[in-house]
Amino acid sequence: MTQTTSDQDALNGGRYLPIAEHGLIGDLRSVALVGTDGTIDWYCCPCFDAPSVFGSILDAERGGCFELAAAIPARTKQFYFPDTNVLLTRFFTEDGVGEVQDFMPVDGGSVEAKRHRLIRRVLCVRGSIPFRARVAPRFDYGALPHTLRMVGDVAVFDSGGLSLALTATVPLEVDGPDARADFKLAEGEAAVFALDQVGGEVAPRSCACAEAERQFTATVAYWRNWLSASRYRGRWREMVHRSALTLKLLTYAPTGAIVAAPTTSLPEQLGGERNWDYRYVWVRDAAFCVYALLRLGFTGEAQAFMEFVTRHVSPGEVKPAGPLQIMYGIDGRTELPERELPDLEGHQGSAPVRVGNDAAEQLQLDIYGALIDSIYLYDKWAQPVSSDQWDNVCALVDWVCEHWDQPDEGIWETRGGRKNFLYSRLMCWVAIERAIRMAHRRGLPADLPRWRECRDTIYRRIHSRGWSQARQAFVQEEDGDVLDAAVLMMPLTKFVAPTDPKWLATLDALTQDLVSDSLVYRYDRVASPDGMRGDEGTFSICSFWYVEAMVHAGRVDEARLAFEKMLTYANHLGLYAEEISHTGEQQGNFPQAFTHLALISAAFNLDRALG
C-alpha cells in the first residue's frame, strides 16, 4: 500500500485514516493498531477490554495517539516482517528512506509480561531524514486527566491506577500533557522508543538500541517458531498464515480466551448506529477459531480454550438464557453491561461509541452446536476430553434436547425480537449429533435413545418448516420466505448432502438474491427487519462460507474465482474487518476473527478439491 502524506491529509480532512489503513501488533494480552502514516491510534492497556490510552481512531481530537513519522513529505508502505507479527512502516522521502519497526515482545508469564512493552524502532536506511514523535495518551477513553513528569530522561504519564513510562534514545520534551521529540537520522542510524506499563514490581527501564535489537530478534523468533507448527502447504499459504497469525494475536494468553475482534465501535456503516464492542469471548466465534486452528495443526490454542470453557462455563448454573452465555469477558466474567461514551465522536463521526455489550444476555441457541462441535474436533484431533468435560457436554446436550424449539435472537444478534431461526435449529442438531458421535467412538455413557429421537425430530422439523416451497430454498425462519446466508452452513455441518437437489436449489437462490460479485449479504434487511437503523455491507464470513459451499457442491471453478475475488478485498497486509462496503472499503471492527477463520477453512477445502 502506497500513500503520500498529501493523500492522507485529504482523507476526511486529515483526521481519520480508513479502517483498512492499519496493521496490528500485540503481545497476547492486548494489541495496537498502527496506521500507514505511522500513528498508533488504538491501544488498550493492560488488556484487550481495558479502557483505551490511544483511541484517536474513535475520536481524532480526544482519543489520544502515538505519532511517529518522517517530518517531511513522504510516501509510505507497510508490511509485516515475513512470518511474524512485527510490523514495518517505510517512509520514502526526497532525502532518503526510513522505516519504523513496531512490535510488542511476548514475555510469557514472567514479571516482564506485566510491562506490556511496546517498542518502536526508527531507522534511516538511505540518505538522511528528520523525524518527529508525539506521545499523547488519553486515559479511560479520553475521560481521565493525567499528569506528565520527567524522571531523569524518562517521561512518566500518571492517571489514577495506570502509569505509563516512555523511554527514548533521543531527547524528549514535555509539551503540556504530551511528550515530543524531533530528531534527524543519517543512513545507518537508529532511534528507539519504548512505552511500558509501570508500577508495583515493574519499574521504568530504558530500552537502548542494543536491547531493542535483542527484543526484536526474540520477537521474530517467537512468531516464526509458533508458525512453524502449521501443516498448511497449499496454494494460499501467505494469506492462510497471515490469518493464523492474526487469530493468535486475538488470544488472551493468561486464560486461553479468544476475542472476536480487538476494537470497539468501528462502524458497520459510516454515520450509522451499528457500532459494537467486540473485545470479548463469543462462544461461537472462539469455537470456530478452535476449528480453524486445529485444521492447521495448532492444538495448544485449542487446549487453552477448552481449559477456559472448563473453568468458566458451568452447565449447572442455568440462567434465563440457558447454561451458556453467548459471550464472556476475557477473564471469564459474565457481566458486560453496555454503555455509550457520548464525549467521543466515533470513527469519522460515526456515533455512538459503545463499551460493553448487552447482547451477552440474549438467547442464541446456535452456540451450543458451535461449542460441542469444537469439543468433538478437539477430542478427535488433539486429545480425548476428560470425564468431567464429558459430563458437562452431556448436561449441555440434555438442556438442548429440552429447549431447542424456542425462538431466539439468532446468530446475527437481532434486536427486533426472537424468531424461530433455522440456523439455530441447525446448530442444535449439530450439538446433539456430534455428542452422539463422541459417545459412539469413545464408548461414553449417554442417554442415546433420547438424543437420537431429538436429533431426528429437529431434522424433520427443518425439512418441513425450514423449506419454502415458494422460494424453493431453505429460509431464515420457520414458515417464512426470507433468505439468510447462515444456511450456507447446512452442507458444511453435514446436515444436508452438498449435492442434494433441495440444497442446490437453495444455493442458486442465495446466489441470485444475496451475492454481489462473490460478496454475500447476510439477509435482506427490508424483508426481515432486525431492530436497527441503517444499512450494512456484505458479511465477509458469509462470503467465505459461500466459497466452501460451492466447493462441496462440485462448483470448484466458480468457488476458486469467488475466493480469489475475495482476496482482493483484504487490506494491504491481508487483514479483514467484519464487512465490506459497496465501494469495497472495510467496515466494522478490525481485524475480525470470524473472517480470518473462515478464510482458513475455505482455503483448506478449496485446496483439497483442486488436488
C-alpha positions as CSV (number, residue, x, y, z in Angstrom):
1,M,0.0,0.0,0.0
2,T,1.5,3.3,-1.1
3,Q,0.2,6.6,0.1
4,T,1.5,10.2,0.2
5,T,1.1,12.5,3.2
6,S,-0.9,14.8,1.0
7,D,-3.2,11.9,0.2
8,Q,-3.5,11.3,4.0
9,D,-4.4,14.9,4.7
10,A,-7.1,14.7,2.0
11,L,-8.8,11.7,3.8
12,N,-11.6,13.2,5.9
13,G,-9.7,16.4,6.4
14,G,-6.6,14.5,7.6
15,R,-8.4,13.5,10.8
16,Y,-9.0,9.8,10.2
17,L,-7.3,7.0,8.3
18,P,-9.8,4.5,6.9
19,I,-10.1,1.3,8.9
20,A,-8.2,-0.7,6.4
21,E,-5.2,1.6,6.6
22,H,-3.9,-0.2,9.7
23,G,-1.7,-3.0,10.8
24,L,-1.8,-5.0,14.0
25,I,0.8,-5.8,16.7
26,G,0.3,-7.4,20.0
27,D,1.7,-9.5,22.9
28,L,-1.2,-12.0,23.5
29,R,-2.7,-9.7,26.1
30,S,-3.5,-6.6,24.1
31,V,-2.9,-5.1,20.7
32,A,-2.2,-1.8,19.0
33,L,-3.4,-0.6,15.6
34,V,-0.7,1.2,13.6
35,G,-1.8,3.4,10.7
36,T,0.0,3.6,7.4
37,D,1.0,7.1,8.5
38,G,3.0,5.7,11.4
39,T,0.5,6.7,14.1
40,I,-0.7,4.2,16.8
41,D,-4.4,5.3,17.1
42,W,-5.8,2.3,19.1
43,Y,-4.2,0.7,22.2
44,C,-5.8,-0.6,25.3
45,C,-3.6,-1.3,28.3
46,P,-3.1,-3.7,30.0
47,C,-5.5,-6.0,28.2
48,F,-8.0,-6.2,25.2
49,D,-11.0,-4.9,27.1
50,A,-9.3,-2.3,29.3
51,P,-10.0,1.4,28.5
52,S,-8.0,2.8,25.7
53,V,-5.0,5.0,26.2
54,F,-4.7,5.7,22.4
55,G,-8.1,5.9,20.9
56,S,-7.9,8.5,18.1
57,I,-9.4,6.0,15.7
58,L,-12.7,6.8,17.6
59,D,-12.0,10.5,18.2
60,A,-9.2,12.3,16.4
61,E,-9.2,15.1,19.0
62,R,-9.9,13.4,22.3
63,G,-8.8,9.8,21.8
64,G,-5.0,10.1,22.1
65,C,-2.3,8.7,19.9
66,F,1.4,7.9,19.4
67,E,2.6,9.7,16.3
68,L,6.0,8.7,14.8
69,A,6.8,9.7,11.2
70,A,9.1,11.5,8.8
71,A,8.9,15.2,9.4
72,I,8.9,15.9,5.7
73,P,6.5,14.8,2.9
74,A,6.8,11.1,2.4
75,R,5.2,8.2,0.6
76,T,4.6,5.3,2.9
77,K,4.4,1.5,2.6
78,Q,3.6,-1.0,5.3
79,F,4.3,-4.7,5.5
80,Y,5.0,-7.5,8.1
81,F,8.4,-8.8,8.7
82,P,8.0,-12.2,7.0
83,D,6.1,-14.9,9.0
84,T,5.8,-12.6,12.1
85,N,3.5,-10.0,13.7
86,V,6.4,-7.5,13.6
87,L,5.1,-4.5,11.5
88,L,7.3,-2.2,9.3
89,T,6.1,1.1,8.1
90,R,8.5,2.7,5.5
91,F,8.8,6.4,4.6
92,F,10.1,7.4,1.2
93,T,11.2,11.0,1.0
94,E,13.3,13.1,-1.3
95,D,16.1,13.0,1.2
96,G,16.1,9.3,1.9
97,V,14.3,6.2,3.1
98,G,13.4,5.4,6.7
99,E,11.3,2.9,8.5
100,V,9.6,2.3,11.8
101,Q,9.6,-1.2,13.2
102,D,6.7,-1.8,15.6
103,F,6.3,-4.8,17.9
104,M,5.4,-6.0,21.4
105,P,7.6,-8.6,22.9
106,V,5.9,-11.8,24.1
107,D,7.2,-12.5,27.5
108,G,5.2,-15.4,28.8
109,G,4.3,-15.4,32.4
110,S,7.2,-13.5,33.8
111,V,7.1,-10.2,35.7
112,E,8.3,-8.6,32.5
113,A,4.9,-9.7,30.9
114,K,3.3,-7.1,33.1
115,R,5.3,-4.4,31.5
116,H,3.3,-4.7,28.3
117,R,6.2,-3.2,26.4
118,L,5.5,-1.5,23.1
119,I,8.7,-0.9,21.1
120,R,9.0,1.5,18.1
121,R,12.4,1.4,16.5
122,V,13.2,4.0,13.8
123,L,15.9,3.5,11.2
124,C,17.2,5.6,8.4
125,V,18.2,3.1,5.7
126,R,19.2,5.6,2.9
127,G,20.2,9.2,2.9
128,S,19.1,11.3,6.0
129,I,15.6,12.0,7.3
130,P,14.2,14.3,10.0
131,F,11.6,12.5,12.2
132,R,9.1,13.7,14.7
133,A,7.3,11.9,17.5
134,R,4.3,12.9,19.7
135,V,3.1,10.7,22.5
136,A,-0.3,11.8,23.7
137,P,-2.1,9.2,25.8
138,R,-5.7,9.9,26.8
139,F,-6.7,7.6,29.6
140,D,-10.0,5.8,30.1
141,Y,-11.3,6.5,26.6
142,G,-10.1,10.2,27.0
143,A,-12.2,10.7,30.1
144,L,-9.5,10.8,32.8
145,P,-6.9,13.5,33.1
146,H,-3.3,12.6,33.6
147,T,0.0,14.2,34.8
148,L,3.3,14.1,33.0
149,R,6.6,14.2,34.8
150,M,10.2,13.7,33.8
151,V,12.2,11.3,36.0
152,G,15.7,11.8,34.6
153,D,15.2,11.1,30.8
154,V,12.0,9.0,31.3
155,A,8.6,10.5,30.7
156,V,6.0,9.1,33.2
157,F,2.3,9.5,32.5
158,D,0.2,9.0,35.6
159,S,-3.6,8.7,35.7
160,G,-5.3,7.0,38.6
161,G,-4.4,3.4,38.7
162,L,-2.4,3.3,35.5
163,S,1.1,4.7,34.8
164,L,3.0,4.5,31.5
165,A,6.7,5.2,31.2
166,L,8.2,6.4,27.9
167,T,11.9,6.0,27.3
168,A,13.7,7.0,24.2
169,T,17.3,7.1,22.8
170,V,16.7,10.7,21.6
171,P,15.8,13.7,23.9
172,L,12.2,14.0,25.0
173,E,10.4,17.3,25.6
174,V,7.3,18.0,27.7
175,D,4.6,19.7,25.8
176,G,1.7,20.2,28.2
177,P,0.2,16.7,28.7
178,D,2.2,15.2,25.8
179,A,5.8,14.2,25.2
180,R,7.5,15.2,21.9
181,A,10.8,14.5,20.1
182,D,12.3,16.0,17.0
183,F,15.4,14.3,15.6
184,K,17.3,13.6,12.5
185,L,18.9,10.3,11.5
186,A,21.6,9.6,8.9
187,E,21.9,6.4,7.0
188,G,22.6,3.5,9.3
189,E,21.4,5.4,12.4
190,A,18.5,4.3,14.6
191,A,16.4,5.6,17.5
192,V,14.2,3.6,19.9
193,F,11.0,4.5,21.8
194,A,9.6,2.1,24.4
195,L,6.3,2.5,26.2
196,D,5.8,0.4,29.3
197,Q,3.1,0.0,32.0
198,V,4.9,0.6,35.3
199,G,4.1,0.3,38.9
200,G,4.3,-2.3,41.6
201,E,7.0,-4.8,40.6
202,V,7.6,-3.1,37.3
203,A,10.0,-0.1,37.4
204,P,10.8,2.2,34.5
205,R,13.6,0.7,32.4
206,S,15.4,2.2,29.5
207,C,15.5,0.5,26.1
208,A,18.8,1.1,24.4
209,C,19.4,0.2,20.8
210,A,21.1,-3.0,21.7
211,E,18.3,-4.1,23.9
212,A,15.7,-3.2,21.2
213,E,17.7,-5.3,18.8
214,R,17.7,-8.3,21.2
215,Q,13.9,-8.0,21.7
216,F,13.3,-7.6,18.0
217,T,15.2,-10.8,17.3
218,A,13.4,-12.6,20.2
219,T,10.0,-11.5,18.9
220,V,10.7,-12.5,15.4
221,A,11.9,-15.9,16.6
222,Y,8.8,-16.3,18.8
223,W,6.3,-15.8,15.9
224,R,8.3,-17.9,13.4
225,N,8.6,-20.7,15.9
226,W,4.9,-20.6,16.6
227,L,4.0,-20.6,12.9
228,S,6.4,-23.5,12.1
229,A,3.7,-25.8,13.6
230,S,1.4,-25.1,10.7
231,R,0.6,-28.1,8.5
232,Y,-0.8,-26.0,5.7
233,R,1.2,-26.3,2.4
234,G,-1.4,-25.2,0.0
235,R,-1.8,-22.6,-2.7
236,W,-2.6,-19.6,-0.5
237,R,0.0,-20.1,2.2
238,E,0.7,-16.4,2.7
239,M,-2.9,-15.5,3.3
240,V,-3.7,-18.5,5.4
241,H,-0.6,-18.0,7.6
242,R,-1.4,-14.3,8.0
243,S,-4.9,-15.3,9.1
244,A,-3.4,-17.8,11.6
245,L,-1.0,-15.2,12.9
246,T,-4.0,-12.7,13.3
247,L,-6.1,-15.3,15.2
248,K,-3.1,-15.9,17.5
249,L,-2.9,-12.2,18.2
250,L,-6.6,-12.3,19.3
251,T,-5.9,-14.8,22.0
252,Y,-5.5,-13.8,25.6
253,A,-2.7,-15.9,26.9
254,P,-3.5,-15.8,30.7
255,T,-6.8,-17.5,30.3
256,G,-7.0,-19.0,26.8
257,A,-9.8,-16.7,25.8
258,I,-10.1,-15.7,22.1
259,V,-11.7,-12.3,21.4
260,A,-14.0,-11.7,18.4
261,A,-12.0,-8.5,17.5
262,P,-9.7,-6.2,19.3
263,T,-11.7,-3.0,18.8
264,T,-15.0,-1.4,19.7
265,S,-17.4,0.7,17.8
266,L,-15.8,0.7,14.4
267,P,-18.9,1.3,12.3
268,E,-20.6,-1.2,10.1
269,Q,-21.8,1.8,8.1
270,L,-20.2,5.3,8.3
271,G,-22.7,7.5,10.1
272,G,-24.8,4.5,11.2
273,E,-25.6,3.2,14.7
274,R,-24.3,-0.4,14.2
275,N,-21.2,0.2,16.4
276,W,-20.5,-2.6,18.9
277,D,-17.8,-3.7,21.3
278,Y,-16.2,-6.9,20.2
279,R,-13.4,-7.3,22.7
280,Y,-15.0,-10.3,24.4
281,V,-15.1,-14.1,24.0
282,W,-18.1,-15.0,21.8
283,V,-18.6,-18.8,22.3
284,R,-19.5,-19.1,18.7
285,D,-16.5,-17.2,17.3
286,A,-14.0,-18.8,19.6
287,A,-15.3,-22.3,18.9
288,F,-14.9,-21.6,15.2
289,C,-11.4,-20.3,15.8
290,V,-10.6,-23.6,17.5
291,Y,-11.8,-25.5,14.4
292,A,-9.6,-23.4,12.1
293,L,-6.5,-23.6,14.2
294,L,-6.9,-27.4,14.7
295,R,-7.2,-27.7,10.9
296,L,-3.7,-26.1,10.6
297,G,-2.2,-28.2,13.5
298,F,-2.3,-25.7,16.3
299,T,-3.5,-27.8,19.2
300,G,-2.2,-25.6,22.0
301,E,-4.7,-22.8,21.4
302,A,-7.5,-25.4,21.3
303,Q,-6.4,-26.9,24.6
304,A,-6.2,-23.4,26.2
305,F,-9.7,-22.5,25.1
306,M,-11.0,-25.9,26.4
307,E,-9.5,-25.0,29.7
308,F,-11.2,-21.6,29.6
309,V,-14.5,-23.3,28.9
310,T,-14.0,-25.9,31.7
311,R,-13.1,-23.1,34.2
312,H,-15.8,-20.5,33.3
313,V,-18.7,-22.3,31.7
314,S,-20.7,-24.4,34.2
315,P,-23.8,-26.2,32.9
316,G,-25.1,-26.3,36.5
317,E,-25.6,-22.6,36.6
318,V,-28.7,-22.3,34.3
319,K,-29.7,-18.7,33.8
320,P,-32.8,-17.4,32.0
321,A,-30.9,-17.6,28.6
322,G,-29.6,-21.1,29.4
323,P,-26.4,-22.6,30.8
324,L,-24.2,-20.8,28.3
325,Q,-23.9,-17.1,27.8
326,I,-23.2,-16.1,24.2
327,M,-20.1,-14.2,25.4
328,Y,-17.8,-13.8,28.3
329,G,-15.1,-11.4,29.4
330,I,-11.5,-12.5,28.7
331,D,-11.3,-13.3,32.4
332,G,-14.5,-15.4,32.3
333,R,-16.7,-12.7,33.8
334,T,-20.4,-12.7,32.8
335,E,-21.4,-9.1,33.5
336,L,-20.7,-7.0,30.4
337,P,-23.0,-4.0,30.8
338,E,-23.3,-1.9,27.6
339,R,-22.9,1.9,27.8
340,E,-22.3,4.8,25.4
341,L,-19.4,7.2,25.6
342,P,-21.0,10.5,24.5
343,D,-17.8,12.5,24.6
344,L,-16.3,10.5,21.7
345,E,-17.5,11.4,18.2
346,G,-16.8,8.0,16.8
347,H,-14.8,6.9,13.8
348,Q,-15.3,9.5,11.1
349,G,-18.2,10.9,13.2
350,S,-20.0,7.6,13.5
351,A,-21.5,7.7,16.9
352,P,-22.4,6.2,19.3
353,V,-19.2,4.7,20.8
354,R,-20.2,1.8,23.0
355,V,-18.3,-0.3,25.5
356,G,-19.7,-3.5,27.0
357,N,-22.3,-5.5,25.1
358,D,-25.9,-6.1,26.1
359,A,-26.2,-9.0,23.6
360,A,-24.5,-11.1,26.4
361,E,-28.0,-11.5,27.8
362,Q,-29.5,-12.8,24.6
363,L,-30.6,-16.4,23.9
364,Q,-28.7,-17.7,20.9
365,L,-29.2,-21.4,20.6
366,D,-26.7,-22.0,17.8
367,I,-23.8,-21.5,20.3
368,Y,-24.4,-25.0,21.7
369,G,-23.7,-26.6,18.3
370,A,-20.6,-24.4,17.7
371,L,-19.1,-25.3,21.1
372,I,-19.9,-29.0,21.1
373,D,-18.6,-29.3,17.5
374,S,-15.3,-27.8,18.6
375,I,-15.2,-30.2,21.6
376,Y,-15.8,-33.1,19.2
377,L,-13.0,-32.0,16.9
378,Y,-10.7,-31.4,19.8
379,D,-11.4,-34.9,21.1
380,K,-10.8,-36.3,17.6
381,W,-7.7,-34.3,16.5
382,A,-6.0,-33.2,19.7
383,Q,-6.6,-35.2,22.9
384,P,-9.6,-37.1,24.4
385,V,-11.9,-35.0,26.6
386,S,-11.8,-35.8,30.3
387,S,-14.7,-37.5,32.2
388,D,-15.6,-34.1,33.8
389,Q,-15.7,-32.5,30.4
390,W,-17.9,-35.2,29.0
391,D,-20.3,-34.8,32.0
392,N,-20.5,-31.1,31.0
393,V,-21.2,-32.0,27.4
394,C,-24.0,-34.3,28.5
395,A,-25.5,-31.6,30.6
396,L,-25.5,-29.2,27.7
397,V,-27.0,-31.7,25.2
398,D,-29.7,-32.6,27.7
399,W,-30.6,-28.9,28.0
400,V,-30.6,-28.5,24.2
401,C,-33.0,-31.5,23.9
402,E,-35.4,-29.7,26.2
403,H,-35.1,-26.2,24.7
404,W,-34.2,-26.4,21.0
405,D,-37.6,-25.4,19.8
406,Q,-37.7,-22.0,21.5
407,P,-37.5,-18.7,19.5
408,D,-34.2,-16.9,20.0
409,E,-32.2,-13.8,18.8
410,G,-30.1,-16.0,16.4
411,I,-26.6,-15.8,15.1
412,W,-27.0,-12.2,13.9
413,E,-28.0,-11.0,17.4
414,T,-31.1,-9.2,16.1
415,R,-32.6,-6.6,18.4
416,G,-36.0,-6.9,16.8
417,G,-37.5,-9.8,18.8
418,R,-37.0,-13.5,18.9
419,K,-37.8,-15.7,16.0
420,N,-37.7,-19.4,15.1
421,F,-34.4,-19.2,13.2
422,L,-33.5,-22.1,11.0
423,Y,-29.8,-21.7,11.8
424,S,-30.4,-22.0,15.5
425,R,-32.3,-25.3,14.8
426,L,-29.5,-26.5,12.6
427,M,-26.8,-25.9,15.2
428,C,-28.9,-27.6,17.9
429,W,-29.0,-30.6,15.6
430,V,-25.2,-30.3,15.3
431,A,-24.8,-30.2,19.2
432,I,-26.7,-33.5,19.6
433,E,-25.3,-35.2,16.5
434,R,-21.6,-34.5,17.5
435,A,-22.2,-35.7,21.0
436,I,-23.7,-38.9,19.7
437,R,-20.6,-39.4,17.5
438,M,-18.3,-38.9,20.5
439,A,-20.3,-41.3,22.7
440,H,-20.1,-44.0,20.0
441,R,-16.5,-43.5,19.2
442,R,-15.3,-43.5,22.8
443,G,-18.0,-45.7,24.3
444,L,-19.0,-42.9,26.6
445,P,-22.2,-43.1,28.7
446,A,-25.1,-41.1,27.3
447,D,-28.9,-41.1,27.0
448,L,-28.6,-42.1,23.4
449,P,-32.2,-43.1,22.7
450,R,-33.4,-39.7,23.9
451,W,-30.6,-37.9,22.0
452,R,-31.4,-39.8,18.7
453,E,-35.1,-39.1,19.0
454,C,-34.5,-35.4,19.5
455,R,-31.9,-35.2,16.7
456,D,-34.2,-36.8,14.3
457,T,-37.1,-34.6,15.3
458,I,-35.0,-31.5,14.6
459,Y,-34.0,-32.9,11.2
460,R,-37.6,-33.4,10.2
461,R,-38.7,-30.0,11.5
462,I,-36.0,-28.2,9.5
463,H,-37.1,-30.1,6.3
464,S,-40.8,-29.5,6.9
465,R,-40.9,-25.9,8.2
466,G,-37.5,-24.5,7.2
467,W,-38.1,-25.2,3.5
468,S,-40.0,-22.7,1.5
469,Q,-41.9,-24.2,-1.4
470,A,-42.5,-20.8,-2.9
471,R,-38.7,-19.8,-2.8
472,Q,-37.5,-23.4,-3.5
473,A,-35.0,-22.8,-0.7
474,F,-34.2,-23.2,2.9
475,V,-35.0,-19.9,4.5
476,Q,-34.2,-17.7,7.5
477,E,-37.0,-18.8,9.9
478,E,-39.7,-21.5,10.1
479,D,-42.7,-21.0,7.8
480,G,-41.0,-17.9,6.3
481,D,-39.7,-17.0,2.9
482,V,-36.7,-14.7,3.6
483,L,-33.3,-16.0,2.6
484,D,-30.4,-15.9,5.0
485,A,-26.7,-16.6,4.3
486,A,-26.4,-18.5,7.6
487,V,-28.0,-21.5,5.9
488,L,-24.7,-21.9,3.9
489,M,-23.6,-23.8,6.9
490,M,-26.1,-26.7,6.2
491,P,-23.7,-28.7,4.0
492,L,-20.7,-27.6,5.9
493,T,-22.1,-29.1,9.1
494,K,-23.0,-32.3,7.2
495,F,-26.7,-31.7,7.8
496,V,-27.6,-32.0,4.1
497,A,-25.7,-33.6,1.3
498,P,-23.9,-30.8,-0.7
499,T,-25.4,-32.1,-3.9
500,D,-28.9,-32.7,-2.6
501,P,-31.4,-31.1,-5.1
502,K,-33.0,-29.0,-2.3
503,W,-29.6,-27.7,-1.3
504,L,-28.5,-26.9,-4.8
505,A,-31.8,-25.0,-5.3
506,T,-31.1,-23.1,-2.1
507,L,-27.5,-22.3,-3.3
508,D,-29.0,-21.0,-6.6
509,A,-31.5,-18.8,-4.7
510,L,-28.8,-17.4,-2.4
511,T,-26.6,-16.6,-5.4
512,Q,-29.5,-14.8,-7.1
513,D,-30.6,-12.8,-4.0
514,L,-27.7,-12.2,-1.7
515,V,-24.5,-12.5,-3.7
516,S,-22.8,-9.5,-5.3
517,D,-19.5,-10.1,-7.2
518,S,-18.7,-13.1,-4.8
519,L,-19.6,-11.0,-1.8
520,V,-22.5,-12.2,0.3
521,Y,-25.1,-10.2,2.3
522,R,-26.4,-11.8,5.5
523,Y,-30.1,-11.2,4.6
524,D,-32.5,-8.7,3.2
525,R,-33.0,-6.2,5.9
526,V,-36.1,-4.7,4.3
527,A,-37.8,-8.1,4.2
528,S,-36.5,-9.1,7.7
529,P,-36.2,-6.0,10.0
530,D,-33.6,-6.6,12.7
531,G,-34.5,-3.7,15.1
532,M,-31.6,-1.4,14.0
533,R,-31.5,1.6,11.6
534,G,-29.1,1.9,8.7
535,D,-27.6,-0.4,6.1
536,E,-24.6,-2.6,6.3
537,G,-22.1,-4.1,3.9
538,T,-21.6,-7.7,2.8
539,F,-20.6,-10.0,5.6
540,S,-17.1,-11.5,5.0
541,I,-17.5,-14.7,6.8
542,C,-20.6,-15.4,4.7
543,S,-18.5,-14.8,1.5
544,F,-16.0,-17.5,2.6
545,W,-18.9,-19.8,3.6
546,Y,-20.2,-19.3,0.1
547,V,-16.9,-20.4,-1.4
548,E,-16.8,-23.5,0.8
549,A,-20.4,-24.4,0.0
550,M,-19.7,-24.2,-3.8
551,V,-16.6,-26.4,-3.3
552,H,-18.7,-29.1,-1.6
553,A,-21.4,-28.8,-4.4
554,G,-18.7,-29.5,-7.0
555,R,-18.7,-26.0,-8.4
556,V,-14.9,-25.8,-7.9
557,D,-14.1,-23.3,-10.7
558,E,-16.8,-20.9,-9.5
559,A,-15.6,-21.3,-5.9
560,R,-12.0,-20.6,-6.9
561,L,-12.9,-17.4,-8.7
562,A,-15.0,-16.2,-5.8
563,F,-12.2,-17.0,-3.4
564,E,-9.6,-15.1,-5.5
565,K,-12.0,-12.1,-5.8
566,M,-12.5,-12.2,-2.0
567,L,-8.7,-12.0,-1.5
568,T,-8.7,-8.7,-3.4
569,Y,-10.8,-7.1,-0.7
570,A,-8.2,-7.7,2.0
571,N,-6.2,-4.7,3.1
572,H,-2.5,-4.2,2.1
573,L,-1.4,-6.6,4.9
574,G,-4.0,-9.4,4.2
575,L,-6.3,-8.3,7.1
576,Y,-10.1,-8.1,7.1
577,A,-12.7,-6.3,9.1
578,E,-16.2,-7.7,9.6
579,E,-17.9,-6.3,6.4
580,I,-17.1,-4.8,3.0
581,S,-19.0,-1.7,1.8
582,H,-20.5,-1.4,-1.7
583,T,-17.3,0.6,-2.7
584,G,-15.0,-2.2,-1.4
585,E,-14.0,-0.5,1.9
586,Q,-13.5,-2.4,5.1
587,Q,-16.3,-1.8,7.7
588,G,-16.8,-2.8,11.3
589,N,-14.4,-4.0,14.0
590,F,-10.9,-4.8,12.7
591,P,-9.4,-7.3,12.3
592,Q,-12.3,-9.7,12.7
593,A,-11.7,-13.3,13.9
594,F,-14.8,-14.5,12.1
595,T,-13.4,-13.5,8.7
596,H,-10.0,-14.9,9.1
597,L,-11.1,-18.3,10.5
598,A,-13.5,-18.7,7.5
599,L,-10.7,-17.8,5.1
600,I,-8.6,-20.6,6.5
601,S,-11.4,-23.1,6.2
602,A,-12.3,-22.1,2.7
603,A,-8.7,-22.2,1.5
604,F,-8.2,-25.7,3.1
605,N,-11.3,-27.2,1.4
606,L,-10.6,-25.5,-1.9
607,D,-7.1,-26.8,-1.9
608,R,-8.3,-30.3,-1.2
609,A,-10.8,-30.1,-4.1
610,L,-8.2,-28.8,-6.5
611,G,-5.9,-31.6,-5.6
